[in-house]
Amino acid sequence: MLKAIKELLVGTRAMSANPTTSIPGSQCPVGYFMPASAEQLLSTASRQQCLQQLWENSALPKDLYEHFYLQPLKQLVKLMQVLPAASQGEHAREGGLVDVTLQTMTYAVRLAKGHMLPPGAAPEEQSAQNVQWNVVVFYAALWHYLPLLSQMQGEFQSGRTWLPGLTVPGEPYRFRFRAAPSA
């Protein structure tokens, strides 16, 4: 009970749980993270809730939803792993980038569902293009935080460089924010 109250006061949420802690038998050196699958990374309750809301607000049939929404999302999540979204603030924790991306996608798709796009077009045209525009909104939200990956530098346990967002790690990795360029 006290832990729940503390989490509410401090501002942390259940989403901040480290998704890599559920990987059984992982031998990970201190300061490194084990690579996780998209299923493992998306297994937290709050992330599952976002996926459920995404499905409920999608206008696509299940097979197309899985192909156009879930597959790209899972690939992006594998590239992001447990990267934070910022060096400070609410999403400056392990997995913060995945969390903020999921939240943004969910909100964007929910808002787009209530609007007829493109604005100013004839109602028949809007109705005919509604599903396509909702997919466009989904992808815009999916890629919204990709520029944050350029602020990160990563390294594998072997000492090789890991490029967050470009490759899926195949061995334990660590990361940090790039130093700000001096003026």
Contacts in CASP RR format, 6 or more apart in sequence:
PFRMAT RR
TARGET T0000
AUTHOR 0000-0000-0000
METHOD contacts of the structure
MODEL  1
MLKAIKELLVGTRAMSANPTTSIPGSQCPVGYFMPASAEQLLSTASRQQC
LQQLWENSALPKDLYEHFYLQPLKQLVKLMQVLPAASQGEHAREGGLVDV
TLQTMTYAVRLAKGHMLPPGAAPEEQSAQNVQWNVVVFYAALWHYLPLLS
QMQGEFQSGRTWLPGLTVPGEPYRFRFRAAPSA
7 13 0 8 1.000
7 14 0 8 1.000
11 90 0 8 1.000
12 93 0 8 1.000
13 46 0 8 1.000
14 44 0 8 1.000
14 45 0 8 1.000
14 46 0 8 1.000
15 44 0 8 1.000
15 46 0 8 1.000
15 47 0 8 1.000
15 96 0 8 1.000
15 99 0 8 1.000
16 93 0 8 1.000
16 94 0 8 1.000
16 96 0 8 1.000
17 44 0 8 1.000
18 82 0 8 1.000
18 94 0 8 1.000
18 95 0 8 1.000
19 36 0 8 1.000
19 40 0 8 1.000
19 41 0 8 1.000
19 43 0 8 1.000
19 44 0 8 1.000
19 82 0 8 1.000
19 94 0 8 1.000
19 95 0 8 1.000
19 98 0 8 1.000
20 26 0 8 1.000
20 28 0 8 1.000
20 33 0 8 1.000
20 34 0 8 1.000
20 36 0 8 1.000
20 40 0 8 1.000
20 82 0 8 1.000
20 94 0 8 1.000
22 40 0 8 1.000
22 43 0 8 1.000
23 34 0 8 1.000
23 36 0 8 1.000
23 40 0 8 1.000
26 34 0 8 1.000
28 34 0 8 1.000
28 172 0 8 1.000
29 157 0 8 1.000
29 172 0 8 1.000
31 174 0 8 1.000
32 157 0 8 1.000
32 172 0 8 1.000
32 173 0 8 1.000
32 174 0 8 1.000
33 81 0 8 1.000
33 82 0 8 1.000
33 94 0 8 1.000
33 172 0 8 1.000
33 173 0 8 1.000
33 174 0 8 1.000
34 172 0 8 1.000
35 81 0 8 1.000
35 168 0 8 1.000
35 169 0 8 1.000
35 170 0 8 1.000
35 171 0 8 1.000
35 172 0 8 1.000
35 173 0 8 1.000
36 81 0 8 1.000
36 82 0 8 1.000
37 78 0 8 1.000
38 73 0 8 1.000
38 74 0 8 1.000
38 75 0 8 1.000
38 77 0 8 1.000
38 78 0 8 1.000
39 74 0 8 1.000
41 47 0 8 1.000
41 77 0 8 1.000
41 78 0 8 1.000
41 80 0 8 1.000
41 81 0 8 1.000
41 82 0 8 1.000
41 95 0 8 1.000
41 98 0 8 1.000
42 48 0 8 1.000
42 51 0 8 1.000
42 74 0 8 1.000
42 77 0 8 1.000
42 98 0 8 1.000
46 99 0 8 1.000
47 98 0 8 1.000
47 99 0 8 1.000
47 102 0 8 1.000
50 102 0 8 1.000
50 103 0 8 1.000
50 105 0 8 1.000
50 106 0 8 1.000
51 70 0 8 1.000
51 102 0 8 1.000
53 106 0 8 1.000
53 110 0 8 1.000
54 69 0 8 1.000
54 102 0 8 1.000
54 105 0 8 1.000
54 106 0 8 1.000
54 109 0 8 1.000
54 138 0 8 1.000
55 65 0 8 1.000
57 106 0 8 1.000
57 109 0 8 1.000
57 110 0 8 1.000
57 113 0 8 1.000
58 65 0 8 1.000
58 69 0 8 1.000
58 109 0 8 1.000
58 134 0 8 1.000
58 138 0 8 1.000
59 113 0 8 1.000
59 130 0 8 1.000
59 131 0 8 1.000
59 134 0 8 1.000
60 68 0 8 1.000
60 69 0 8 1.000
60 131 0 8 1.000
60 134 0 8 1.000
60 135 0 8 1.000
68 135 0 8 1.000
68 138 0 8 1.000
69 135 0 8 1.000
69 138 0 8 1.000
72 139 0 8 1.000
72 142 0 8 1.000
73 105 0 8 1.000
73 142 0 8 1.000
76 101 0 8 1.000
76 142 0 8 1.000
77 98 0 8 1.000
78 168 0 8 1.000
79 149 0 8 1.000
79 164 0 8 1.000
79 165 0 8 1.000
79 166 0 8 1.000
79 167 0 8 1.000
79 168 0 8 1.000
80 95 0 8 1.000
80 97 0 8 1.000
80 98 0 8 1.000
80 101 0 8 1.000
80 149 0 8 1.000
80 164 0 8 1.000
80 165 0 8 1.000
81 95 0 8 1.000
81 164 0 8 1.000
81 169 0 8 1.000
81 173 0 8 1.000
82 94 0 8 1.000
82 95 0 8 1.000
82 96 0 8 1.000
82 98 0 8 1.000
83 95 0 8 1.000
83 96 0 8 1.000
83 97 0 8 1.000
83 98 0 8 1.000
83 148 0 8 1.000
83 149 0 8 1.000
83 152 0 8 1.000
83 164 0 8 1.000
83 175 0 8 1.000
84 91 0 8 1.000
84 92 0 8 1.000
84 93 0 8 1.000
84 94 0 8 1.000
84 95 0 8 1.000
84 96 0 8 1.000
84 97 0 8 1.000
85 91 0 8 1.000
85 92 0 8 1.000
85 95 0 8 1.000
85 96 0 8 1.000
85 97 0 8 1.000
85 99 0 8 1.000
85 100 0 8 1.000
85 101 0 8 1.000
85 145 0 8 1.000
85 148 0 8 1.000
86 92 0 8 1.000
86 148 0 8 1.000
87 177 0 8 1.000
91 97 0 8 1.000
91 99 0 8 1.000
91 100 0 8 1.000
97 145 0 8 1.000
97 148 0 8 1.000
97 149 0 8 1.000
100 145 0 8 1.000
101 141 0 8 1.000
101 142 0 8 1.000
101 144 0 8 1.000
101 145 0 8 1.000
104 141 0 8 1.000
104 144 0 8 1.000
104 145 0 8 1.000
105 138 0 8 1.000
105 141 0 8 1.000
105 142 0 8 1.000
107 141 0 8 1.000
108 137 0 8 1.000
108 138 0 8 1.000
108 140 0 8 1.000
108 141 0 8 1.000
109 134 0 8 1.000
109 137 0 8 1.000
109 138 0 8 1.000
109 141 0 8 1.000
111 137 0 8 1.000
112 133 0 8 1.000
112 134 0 8 1.000
112 137 0 8 1.000
112 138 0 8 1.000
113 134 0 8 1.000
116 123 0 8 1.000
116 126 0 8 1.000
116 127 0 8 1.000
116 130 0 8 1.000
117 126 0 8 1.000
117 129 0 8 1.000
117 130 0 8 1.000
117 133 0 8 1.000
117 134 0 8 1.000
117 136 0 8 1.000
117 137 0 8 1.000
118 125 0 8 1.000
118 126 0 8 1.000
118 129 0 8 1.000
118 133 0 8 1.000
120 126 0 8 1.000
121 129 0 8 1.000
146 165 0 8 1.000
149 164 0 8 1.000
149 165 0 8 1.000
149 166 0 8 1.000
151 177 0 8 1.000
151 178 0 8 1.000
152 164 0 8 1.000
152 175 0 8 1.000
152 176 0 8 1.000
152 177 0 8 1.000
152 178 0 8 1.000
153 161 0 8 1.000
153 164 0 8 1.000
153 175 0 8 1.000
153 176 0 8 1.000
153 177 0 8 1.000
153 178 0 8 1.000
154 161 0 8 1.000
154 162 0 8 1.000
154 163 0 8 1.000
154 164 0 8 1.000
154 173 0 8 1.000
154 174 0 8 1.000
154 175 0 8 1.000
154 176 0 8 1.000
155 161 0 8 1.000
155 162 0 8 1.000
155 173 0 8 1.000
155 174 0 8 1.000
155 175 0 8 1.000
156 162 0 8 1.000
156 169 0 8 1.000
156 170 0 8 1.000
156 171 0 8 1.000
156 172 0 8 1.000
156 173 0 8 1.000
157 171 0 8 1.000
157 172 0 8 1.000
157 173 0 8 1.000
157 174 0 8 1.000
158 171 0 8 1.000
162 169 0 8 1.000
162 173 0 8 1.000
162 175 0 8 1.000
164 175 0 8 1.000
END
